[in-house]
Amino acid sequence: MTDALQMFTAHIRENEDSLVDQIIHAASDTGYFQYTPALTRAWRESVLGLNTDLCAALSAWADLPPISAEADYQTEPHCQFALETGRRHRARGVTLGLFLGLIKHFRACYLDLVRECPLPEHEHTRAQRFVERFFDRAELAVCADWDRPDKDEVIADLTAKNRLLANEKDKYLTLFESIRDPAFVLDVAGKVENLNAAAWRLLGIETDSGEAYYCPQGELPERERIDALLGGQGLEDDTTITLETAQGRRSFEVHRRAVLETGSKYSGSLLVLSDVTPHLRALAETEQANRVKSAFLATVSHEIRTPLNGILGAVRLLGRDQLTQEQQSYVTAIARSGERLQALIDNVLDYSRIEAGKLALDAGPFNLREILDNVMAIMSPRAKELGLGLVLDAPDVSTAIVRGDSCKLQQVLLNLVGNAIKFGDQGDVRLGLRRLEGAVARFEVEDCGPGIAAEERERLFLPFTQLHRTSPARDRARGNGSGLGLAICQHLTKIMGGRIGVEPARSRGSIFWLEVALPPAGESAAPACPAVDVPQPLRPLSLLLVEDDEVNQLVARGLLECAGHSVTIAENGADAIAALKTPSQPGFDVVVLDIRLPDMDGFEVAARIRELTDWRMPIVAVTAHVARGEIKRRDTIDALLIKPFDLQELQRTLANLTNLGARVRFLDRSVICEHLEQLGVARTEKIVSAFERVCSVSLAELDDGPEPQPATIAAVAHRLRGAANGLGLRHLARQAAKVELAATQSASADLPGLLGDLKDSALRSQRVLESAWRAMVSPRASANDY
C-alpha cells in the first residue's frame, strides 16, 4: 500500500462517526426504517463492516482493475459484506432498487471523504477511482446474487431468521416479565400499550406471563383501571408519585426511558416504578426519632446544667469565705469535678449534633498564627500545673491569611494537645506545623507518654473508647473523659476535608497528626475582637430574679448580693408579672429571667413585661439550653446567658444594660464580632451596608410629606427594630420597639415624642456603626465611643 492510500485508510477510520450519521440520515430519507432496525448501533456495524472490506482492498491493491464483464464478483472477498447485507435486506422485503439506492448513498459519502482527505492532486484522482471501482464491484455482486436466488435456500434462510426472531422476542418478553418492579410500555401520547406481571399486581390482577403482549392492538384488558391508576400523575423521570394500588397507598420513584431508536417508527417509552414506601416510612421515622432525640437532648441539657449551675455557683460563693487549707482543697476538687462534668456534657452534645448532621463547614479567612497562639495560651497553664512543658514548633508559620474553618481547627488542636498533656509523664508536649504540597498544612502533636500499642491505635477514634495509658493514680489526678474527644476530632476533620491519624514517636510517646487544606485567602481575615475589661454597674441595682429552682435561687441571690445588689425572687412567670404590678414593690432596674418556667414560656413572660413597662425594663434571659446558637433569636430580651455562668459574665451584662443613664450604649460590639468570625469581612460588610440602606429609606418615609399614619409608623419601626437587632444596635432597637407599641395603641399621646427620639437614635446609630466598622476593619483608625 502506498503512503497516500495509507493516509486515506487512516482518514476513513477517523471519520466513522460522521459516516454513521450521514448514512442514518440517508436511510431515514429513503424509508429504510420500516424494514430495518433503527438503532444507531446496527447502522454503525454496517459502516464498520463496509470499512473493513474497503480497507482490506486498499491494503491488497495499489489500484483496483477496471470492471470486467466476465468476472464473477460474487466470489470476490471484498464484496462479501455487501452480499450478506443485501441478502438480509431482501429477506425483510427490501427491493433491489431500494437497496442499490442505499449503496449509492454509501458511495457518495466515501467520495466525500476522498475530497476531504489532504492528498496530493494526483492521489485524489487515484483514490476516487479506487472507491468508484470498489462500489461498482459491490453493486454488480449484489445484482447478480439478487437476480438468481435459490428458492429453497431463500426459504431456509427466512425460516431460520423467523425462528431466531421468535426466540429473541421470547427472550426479551421474559426479561420484561421478570422485572420485579412494575413496568409499563407507553406510546408517544403516554398511553399504556403493555405492562408486566408486577404492574398487573398493582391492580390486584394475576395474569399469565405475556398476556398483554399478545392482545390485539388497542384492546388491552382492564383499560379503565389502568388509566385510573396512572391518571393525573406527572410521570417524569426521577420524580416520586403516590398511587392508590390494590396493596393500598404506595409511593414510587419514577424511572422513564425513551425507546432506543433513531428512526420515527416508534417514539414510546418504558416506565418503571420502584416502590419506595418502606424507604420513605423509614426516613420519616428517622426524622421523627431525630426530633425526639433533639428534644430529649435539650431537656437533658437543661435538667443537668441547671443543678450544675447551682453546684458551681455554690462553690464560688463558698470559695469567698475564709477556709482552712483542707477546706479550700475540697472546694477546688468540687469545682474541678463540676467543670469536668460540664466538659463531658458538651462532648456528648457535640457528638449528637455531628450524628444529626447539624455541623457544617463555616470556612472563612483567618490568621493561622493567631489560632496556634490561642491553643498555646489556653493549654499552657494546664501543662504547667502537671509539670510538663508545652512547645510550639512552627518555624514556617507567618501572619499570612489562610482560608478554612478556624473554629473547628482550633477545637481539634485543643483536643489533641489536651490529650497529650493528660497522658504525658515527664518532658515536653510539642505542637508542630509544616506545609505540604497543595496548600495542605500538617499539624503534629507529640506527647511524652508511654505510647499506644498497634492493636489499640486501630480503635482509638471509635466513640466511647478510652485507653488507659497511665497509672490509675495519674488518671485520677488528671481526670477521665467521655471517650468522645477523638471521635469528635475525626468527624470535624472529615467535615473540613482533611485526614487525622496517630503514629508512634521516634523515641517514646505518640504523634497525633492532622492534615487539612488551608489555601491562601483572597480577602483579609476577620479582625479579632479585642478583650474588654469587665465593666461594673455604676450603682447597686434592684433586681427581679425569676427562677423556679431553689438551689439556683440561692446561688444567684448569693452572687448578686455579694456584688452589692438587692434581689427579689419570683418562682414563676405569674409571680414575676404580679411583682411588677404591685405598687408597694420598689422599682426594679433589671429582670433576670429563666427561659424555662413551670407555668409559661420565658419569652412569653418577657413579652408581658414589655407591655407592662413600656420597654423601659432591661431583661436578661438565662437558659441551660444546649447552645446559644440553637435558640431562636427573640427581640423581647436584651441579653442571653447560658448556664452555668460566672459573676463576671453577669456583671458585664448588667453593666452594659444599666449604665445607659450615664452614657448611652448604642452598639453591642460583640454582635458584629460574631458576624465577622462566622461570615468573614465581605459578608459582614454587606450586612452593614444593608442596614444603612434600610435606615435611610425608613427615615425618608417618616419625613416625606404630611405626618405619616400610625400604621405606616408601626411598619417602619418594626423594620428598623429587626435591622438594628441584627447588628447589635440595642438602643435603636428599644426605641423602635417603643414606637411600634405606641403606634399600634389607639390615641397614644406619647407617639410624637417617641418618634422624635427614634429619628435621633437612628441618626446617631448610623454614625456610631460607621465609626465602629472603620475601626474594626482598619485597626489603626480610632473608634468613637459607643
Beta strands, then each sheet from edge to edge (+ up, - down):
strand 1: 183-186
strand 2: 192-195
strand 3: 240-245
strand 4: 248-258
strand 5: 269-275
strand 6: 364-367
strand 7: 389-393
strand 8: 401-404
strand 9: 428-435
strand 10: 440-446
strand 11: 499-504
strand 12: 510-517
strand 13: 542-546
strand 14: 566-570
strand 15: 590-594
strand 16: 619-623
strand 17: 639-642
sheet 1: 2+ 1- 5+ 4- 3+
sheet 2: 6+ 8-
sheet 3: 7+ 9+ 10- 12+ 11-
sheet 4: 14+ 13+ 15+ 16+ 17+
end
